């Protein structure tokens, strides 16, 4: 009887070990690899280049009670991280501010709407457009060409003045929380944000803030 009880206890213990180790294998491991809120300048991993190829000068400005990275018009913003820990997914989040006269799906003088893109290691994560005017619809949070949605759809707040053309209006800027995760295994992370906006930087522009990136293994 003692031997049977002993084997039974060992069997139960073995099952518990298998359950615990099996659960550990399924736990997602997360590690922060980058954060920037521009309160003390901008990290060297963030670079801004005008579409004509020249680097944008200082691109930190006070806005909404803190600093933001921007403002941009016809600009490529690159966030490049090297030698990140081994992983199979990445998680990215940041605040996006659309300033002044964004007109979403309205076709401008060049036959295009105001386009804004995200790419990760050369692959498109999103290509969309935004509107700050109730007159014009926007694509976000969907891809451009898939759906027409009301202006400011999926925004998190809008009680900000514009930066230039609408700087006297209390709702001249809209804030969105951009969040996504995707499969990724490369040791280098390259995130590119760019726009193809109609008009000048005074007419419409964008900024980002609270850029957070983590790698995940599951």
PyMOL commands that set and color helices and strands:
alter all, ss='L'
color gray80, all
select helices_A, chain A and resi 2-26
alter helices_A, ss='H'
color red, helices_A
select strands_A, chain A and resi 29-36+46-50+60-63+66-72+75-81+89-100+115-120+123-128+157-160+173-183+189-196+204-217
alter strands_A, ss='S'
color yellow, strands_A
deselect
rebuild
show_as cartoon
